[in-house]
């Protein structure tokens, strides 16, 4: 990895640090990409299924209203790829 080569060359005690903001940004982009792909595939059979679901997947679980918790629970039972991305499962 480039970072390892540079840190080893210029400082023997340098530490490579990952910024939580950028890691979460990439994770959220991945979830959004998969959600969009699934929404496109489901348009023909169930166009309203994922409408407005983006923020359910991104919102902190403890901030969900009871209605949102119920809807998220229903979506999680459908075994969507978006759920796998959110849980960190790599397929």
C-alpha positions in Angstrom: 0.0 0.0 0.0 1.3 3.5 -0.9 0.8 4.8 2.6 2.9 2.1 4.1 5.8 2.8 1.7 5.7 6.5 2.4 5.5 6.2 6.2 8.3 3.7 6.2 10.5 5.9 4.1 10.1 9.2 6.0 9.4 8.1 9.5 9.9 4.8 11.2 7.4 5.6 14.0 4.6 7.1 11.8 1.1 5.7 12.2 -1.4 5.4 9.4 -4.8 6.8 10.6 -8.2 6.2 9.1 -10.8 9.0 9.4 -14.1 7.8 10.7 -16.0 10.4 8.6 -14.5 9.1 5.3 -15.1 5.5 6.2 -18.8 6.2 7.0 -19.1 8.2 3.9 -18.0 5.3 1.7 -20.2 2.9 3.6 -23.2 5.1 3.2 -22.4 5.5 -0.5 -22.2 1.7 -0.9 -25.6 1.3 0.9 -27.1 4.0 -1.4 -25.8 2.4 -4.5 -27.2 -1.0 -3.6 -30.5 0.5 -2.6 -30.8 2.3 -5.9 -30.1 -0.9 -7.8 -32.7 -2.8 -5.9 -35.3 0.0 -6.3 -34.7 -0.1 -10.0 -35.1 -3.9 -10.1 -38.3 -3.8 -7.9 -39.9 -0.9 -9.9 -41.9 -3.3 -12.1 -43.3 -5.6 -9.3 -43.4 -3.3 -6.2 -42.7 0.3 -7.1 -43.6 1.7 -3.6 -41.7 -0.9 -1.6 -38.5 1.1 -1.2 -39.9 4.6 -1.5 -38.5 6.7 1.3 -36.5 3.8 2.7 -33.1 5.4 2.2 -33.3 7.3 5.5 -34.6 4.3 7.4 -31.4 2.5 6.5 -29.2 5.4 7.3 -30.9 6.7 10.5 -29.7 5.7 13.9 -32.0 2.9 15.2 -32.7 4.7 18.5 -34.0 7.7 16.6 -36.6 5.8 14.7 -40.3 6.4 15.4 -42.4 3.3 16.2 -43.9 3.5 12.7 -40.4 3.7 11.1 -39.2 0.8 13.3 -42.1 -1.3 12.1 -41.5 -0.5 8.4 -37.7 -1.2 8.8 -38.5 -4.5 10.5 -40.8 -5.4 7.5 -38.0 -4.4 5.0 -35.4 -6.5 6.9 -37.6 -9.6 6.6 -37.6 -9.3 2.8 -33.9 -10.2 2.8 -32.8 -7.3 0.5 -29.2 -6.8 -0.4 -29.4 -3.3 1.2 -29.8 -5.0 4.6 -26.7 -7.1 3.9 -24.7 -3.9 3.0 -25.9 -2.2 6.2 -24.9 -5.1 8.4 -21.5 -5.2 6.9 -21.9 -8.6 5.2 -19.8 -8.8 2.1 -21.1 -11.0 -0.7 
